[in-house]
Amino acid sequence: MSSKMEGPLVTIVVVSYNHSKYIKENLNSVKHQTYKNIQLIVGDDASQDHSVKIFEQWLKENEYPAEKNFHSYNTGLAQMLNECIELAKGKYIKLIAADDFLHPEAIERCVSKLESLGEEFGMIYTDTFAVDDSSAIIPDIADYNTSGNVAPLVFRQELIKGNRIPALTVMMRRKALIETGKYDSKFIVEDYYRWLKINEKYLISYIPEKLAYYRTHAENISKTRAERVETEFVMLQTMFDKDGKVKDKINGFIQQKYLSGQDISEEFFTLYKKYPFHVKRLIFCIQNHIPPSLYKIACKFF
């Protein structure tokens, strides 16, 4: 497969936001893929550095064809991805941030595996190296083998417990991506949302090999952003948990927010009321603005 063009077209979408120092390494990893039937799409969301210049320079120097989607103002990742996907022509699609990069056999191995599987498999992912700012390999950020090396039907049930998929390693069938709708700008954790939607309709496969390089950055995530990410994870679990697999986590999260006097958004509360395994007394107390101090008394009546 590595030297032939008759394999299915694969679209690789590389998106950047202030990733100028990493773009060449990313694009070199695309160029050096053993699998050659690739449509490259590059996108930049109005970076404040010279990312677009680096993109243009590399494409010219390497005489590598690419579709370009360069924004003059920042729209956010979801809009950028949706626009790039509209340009995609491949049977399979890979989305990757410009600060990460690929193992030379990443595309070949993923295509080979997906082609050997039935149409019921909508996507595949792999293990990944972690690298520092200088691209030196560092200790793994997670154990993907433990969660990935299970039967596909088991993985389908387990994914609701948390995001077990490194986004940079994923290859999706274009059909599965389109069927599950556009990326939603209201979620920071748009990747997990996508996996859960695909997981409802398709099976997911895993290759237990490190076929990508995930860049870790020194900047610490802000407390506010970390809290938002945690809340979004629980919101998505509330939306997709049909069997009560994470009911204790969801109910405990809502209860903790209520008892500590934290705001619960109307959107989240609406989702929780529809959740089949919600706690009725929590619904009652929140809906009727019962002070947390009276919660134990209210519990006696439910």
C-alpha positions as CSV (number, residue, x, y, z in Angstrom):
1,M,0.0,0.0,0.0
2,S,2.8,2.4,0.9
3,S,4.0,2.9,-2.7
4,K,0.7,2.7,-4.5
5,M,-1.9,5.4,-5.2
6,E,-4.9,3.2,-5.6
7,G,-5.7,3.2,-1.8
8,P,-8.6,5.3,-0.8
9,L,-8.0,9.1,-0.5
10,V,-7.3,10.3,3.0
11,T,-7.9,13.9,4.0
12,I,-5.6,15.3,6.6
13,V,-6.7,18.6,8.1
14,V,-4.0,20.6,9.9
15,V,-5.2,23.5,12.0
16,S,-3.1,26.2,13.7
17,Y,-3.6,28.9,16.2
18,N,-0.3,30.5,17.1
19,H,1.6,27.3,16.3
20,S,4.2,28.8,13.9
21,K,7.2,27.2,15.6
22,Y,5.7,23.7,15.1
23,I,4.1,23.8,11.7
24,K,7.2,22.6,9.7
25,E,7.6,19.5,11.9
26,N,3.9,18.7,11.5
27,L,3.9,19.2,7.7
28,N,7.1,17.3,7.3
29,S,5.4,14.4,9.1
30,V,2.6,14.5,6.6
31,K,5.0,14.6,3.6
32,H,6.9,11.7,4.9
33,Q,3.9,9.4,5.3
34,T,4.4,6.0,3.7
35,Y,0.9,6.3,2.5
36,K,0.8,8.8,-0.3
37,N,-2.9,9.2,-1.4
38,I,-3.5,12.3,0.8
39,Q,-5.5,15.5,0.4
40,L,-3.9,18.1,2.7
41,I,-6.0,20.9,4.1
42,V,-4.3,23.6,6.2
43,G,-6.2,26.1,8.3
44,D,-5.3,29.0,10.5
45,D,-7.7,30.8,12.8
46,A,-6.2,34.3,12.6
47,S,-3.0,33.5,14.5
48,Q,-1.2,36.4,16.1
49,D,2.2,34.9,15.1
50,H,3.3,34.2,11.5
51,S,1.7,30.8,11.1
52,V,0.2,31.6,7.7
53,K,3.6,32.7,6.4
54,I,5.1,29.4,7.6
55,F,2.3,27.4,6.0
56,E,2.8,29.3,2.7
57,Q,6.5,29.0,2.7
58,W,6.5,25.2,3.5
59,L,4.0,24.5,0.8
60,K,5.9,26.4,-1.8
61,E,9.3,25.0,-0.9
62,N,8.0,21.4,-0.9
63,E,5.7,21.9,-3.9
64,Y,3.1,20.1,-1.9
65,P,-0.6,20.7,-3.0
66,A,-3.0,21.8,-0.3
67,E,-6.4,23.5,0.2
68,K,-6.0,26.6,2.4
69,N,-8.5,28.1,4.9
70,F,-6.8,31.1,6.5
71,H,-9.0,33.3,8.6
72,S,-8.6,37.1,8.8
73,Y,-10.4,37.1,12.2
74,N,-10.7,34.5,14.9
75,T,-13.8,32.3,14.9
76,G,-12.9,29.5,17.2
77,L,-11.8,25.9,16.5
78,A,-15.3,24.5,15.8
79,Q,-16.0,26.9,13.0
80,M,-12.5,26.3,11.5
81,L,-13.0,22.6,11.6
82,N,-16.4,22.8,10.0
83,E,-15.1,24.9,7.1
84,C,-12.2,22.6,6.5
85,I,-14.4,19.5,6.6
86,E,-16.5,21.0,3.8
87,L,-13.4,21.0,1.7
88,A,-12.6,17.3,2.5
89,K,-12.9,14.7,-0.3
90,G,-11.3,11.7,1.4
91,K,-13.0,8.5,2.3
92,Y,-11.2,8.9,5.6
93,I,-10.5,12.1,7.6
94,K,-7.8,13.0,10.1
95,L,-7.9,16.2,12.1
96,I,-4.7,17.3,13.8
97,A,-3.4,20.4,15.5
98,A,-0.3,21.9,14.0
99,D,1.7,21.5,17.2
100,D,1.4,17.7,17.1
101,F,2.8,15.4,14.4
102,L,2.6,11.9,13.0
103,H,4.6,8.7,12.9
104,P,5.5,8.0,9.2
105,E,3.3,4.9,9.2
106,A,0.3,6.5,10.9
107,I,-1.9,6.9,7.9
108,E,-0.9,3.6,6.3
109,R,-1.6,1.5,9.4
110,C,-4.9,3.2,10.1
111,V,-6.2,2.9,6.6
112,S,-5.1,-0.8,6.4
113,K,-7.0,-1.6,9.6
114,L,-10.2,0.3,8.7
115,E,-10.2,-1.2,5.2
116,S,-10.0,-4.7,6.8
117,L,-13.0,-3.9,9.1
118,G,-16.6,-3.7,8.2
119,E,-18.6,-0.5,7.6
120,E,-19.9,-0.8,11.2
121,F,-16.6,0.7,12.3
122,G,-16.7,4.5,12.1
123,M,-13.3,5.4,13.4
124,I,-10.0,4.2,14.7
125,Y,-7.4,5.5,17.1
126,T,-3.9,4.6,18.3
127,D,-1.5,5.0,21.1
128,T,0.7,8.1,21.1
129,F,4.1,9.3,22.3
130,A,4.2,12.5,24.4
131,V,6.8,15.0,23.6
132,D,8.0,18.3,25.1
133,D,8.5,21.6,23.5
134,S,11.7,20.4,21.8
135,S,10.0,17.2,20.5
136,A,11.9,15.0,23.0
137,I,9.9,12.0,24.1
138,I,8.7,12.3,27.7
139,P,6.7,9.9,29.9
140,D,3.3,8.9,28.6
141,I,0.4,11.2,29.5
142,A,-2.1,8.2,29.8
143,D,-2.4,4.5,29.5
144,Y,-4.4,4.0,26.3
145,N,-3.7,0.3,26.0
146,T,-5.7,-0.7,29.1
147,S,-8.8,1.0,27.8
148,G,-8.2,0.4,24.1
149,N,-7.3,-3.3,24.1
150,V,-10.9,-4.5,24.8
151,A,-13.6,-5.8,22.5
152,P,-15.3,-3.1,20.5
153,L,-18.6,-3.7,22.1
154,V,-17.0,-3.4,25.5
155,F,-15.3,-0.2,24.5
156,R,-18.7,1.2,23.3
157,Q,-20.0,0.8,26.9
158,E,-16.8,2.1,28.6
159,L,-16.4,5.3,26.6
160,I,-19.2,6.9,28.6
161,K,-17.0,6.8,31.7
162,G,-14.5,9.3,30.2
163,N,-12.5,10.4,27.2
164,R,-10.2,7.5,26.5
165,I,-9.2,8.6,23.0
166,P,-6.2,10.9,22.0
167,A,-7.7,13.1,19.3
168,L,-4.5,13.5,17.2
169,T,-4.4,9.8,16.6
170,V,-8.0,9.4,15.3
171,M,-9.0,8.6,11.7
172,M,-12.7,8.8,10.9
173,R,-14.7,7.6,8.1
174,R,-16.0,10.7,6.3
175,K,-19.5,9.1,6.3
176,A,-19.4,8.8,10.1
177,L,-18.1,12.3,10.6
178,I,-20.8,13.9,8.3
179,E,-23.6,11.8,9.8
180,T,-22.8,13.0,13.3
181,G,-23.1,16.7,12.5
182,K,-21.0,19.8,12.7
183,Y,-18.6,20.7,15.5
184,D,-20.4,22.7,18.2
185,S,-18.7,25.8,19.5
186,K,-20.5,25.7,22.8
187,F,-18.2,22.8,24.0
188,I,-14.5,23.1,24.7
189,V,-14.4,19.3,24.8
190,E,-15.7,19.0,21.2
191,D,-13.6,15.9,20.6
192,Y,-15.3,13.8,23.3
193,Y,-18.7,15.0,22.1
194,R,-17.7,13.7,18.6
195,W,-16.5,10.4,19.9
196,L,-19.8,9.8,21.8
197,K,-21.9,10.7,18.8
198,I,-20.0,8.3,16.6
199,N,-20.0,5.7,19.4
200,E,-23.8,5.7,19.3
201,K,-23.9,4.7,15.6
202,Y,-20.6,2.9,14.9
203,L,-18.0,0.8,16.6
204,I,-14.5,2.2,17.3
205,S,-11.2,0.3,16.7
206,Y,-7.8,0.7,18.3
207,I,-4.2,0.0,17.2
208,P,-1.9,-0.5,20.3
209,E,1.0,1.2,18.7
210,K,2.4,4.7,19.2
211,L,1.7,6.3,15.8
212,A,1.6,10.0,16.7
213,Y,3.4,12.6,18.8
214,Y,1.4,14.7,21.3
215,R,2.9,18.0,22.3
216,T,2.6,18.9,25.9
217,H,3.0,22.6,26.8
218,A,4.4,24.3,29.9
219,E,1.4,26.5,30.3
220,N,-0.9,25.3,33.1
221,I,-4.6,25.2,32.3
222,S,-6.5,27.9,34.2
223,K,-8.7,26.9,37.1
224,T,-11.7,28.4,35.4
225,R,-11.1,26.5,32.2
226,A,-10.5,23.3,34.1
227,E,-13.8,23.7,35.9
228,R,-15.6,24.3,32.6
229,V,-14.0,21.2,31.1
230,E,-15.1,19.1,34.0
231,T,-18.6,20.4,33.8
232,E,-18.8,19.8,30.1
233,F,-17.7,16.2,30.5
234,V,-20.5,15.6,33.0
235,M,-23.0,17.3,30.7
236,L,-22.0,15.0,27.9
237,Q,-22.2,12.0,30.1
238,T,-25.7,13.1,31.2
239,M,-26.7,13.3,27.5
240,F,-25.3,9.9,26.5
241,D,-25.6,7.7,29.5
242,K,-28.5,5.4,28.7
243,D,-27.7,2.6,31.2
244,G,-26.8,4.4,34.4
245,K,-23.1,3.5,34.1
246,V,-22.0,6.9,35.5
247,K,-25.1,7.8,37.5
248,D,-23.2,8.1,40.7
249,K,-20.7,10.5,39.1
250,I,-23.5,12.6,37.5
251,N,-25.7,12.7,40.6
252,G,-22.7,13.4,42.9
253,F,-21.6,16.3,40.7
254,I,-25.0,17.9,40.6
255,Q,-25.4,17.4,44.4
256,Q,-22.0,18.9,45.1
257,K,-22.8,22.0,43.0
258,Y,-26.1,22.4,44.7
259,L,-24.8,22.0,48.3
260,S,-21.8,24.3,47.7
261,G,-24.1,27.0,46.3
262,Q,-22.6,26.9,42.8
263,D,-24.6,27.9,39.8
264,I,-26.1,25.2,37.6
265,S,-26.8,26.5,34.1
266,E,-30.4,26.2,32.8
267,E,-29.1,24.1,30.0
268,F,-27.4,21.6,32.3
269,F,-30.4,21.5,34.7
270,T,-32.7,20.7,31.7
271,L,-30.4,17.9,30.7
272,Y,-30.3,16.6,34.2
273,K,-34.1,16.6,34.6
274,K,-34.3,14.4,31.4
275,Y,-31.6,12.1,32.7
276,P,-33.3,8.7,33.5
277,F,-31.3,8.2,36.7
278,H,-31.6,11.6,38.3
279,V,-32.3,12.1,42.0
280,K,-35.8,13.4,42.4
281,R,-35.1,15.3,45.6
282,L,-32.3,17.2,43.9
283,I,-34.6,18.2,41.1
284,F,-37.2,19.3,43.7
285,C,-34.7,21.3,45.8
286,I,-33.0,23.0,42.9
287,Q,-36.3,23.8,41.1
288,N,-37.9,25.2,44.3
289,H,-34.8,27.1,45.4
290,I,-34.6,25.2,48.7
291,P,-31.6,26.4,50.7
292,P,-28.8,23.7,50.8
293,S,-29.0,23.8,54.6
294,L,-32.5,22.3,54.4
295,Y,-31.5,19.6,52.0
296,K,-31.4,16.9,54.7
297,I,-34.9,17.8,55.8
298,A,-36.2,17.7,52.2
299,C,-34.6,14.2,51.8
300,K,-37.0,12.8,54.4
301,F,-39.9,13.5,52.0
302,F,-38.4,11.8,48.9
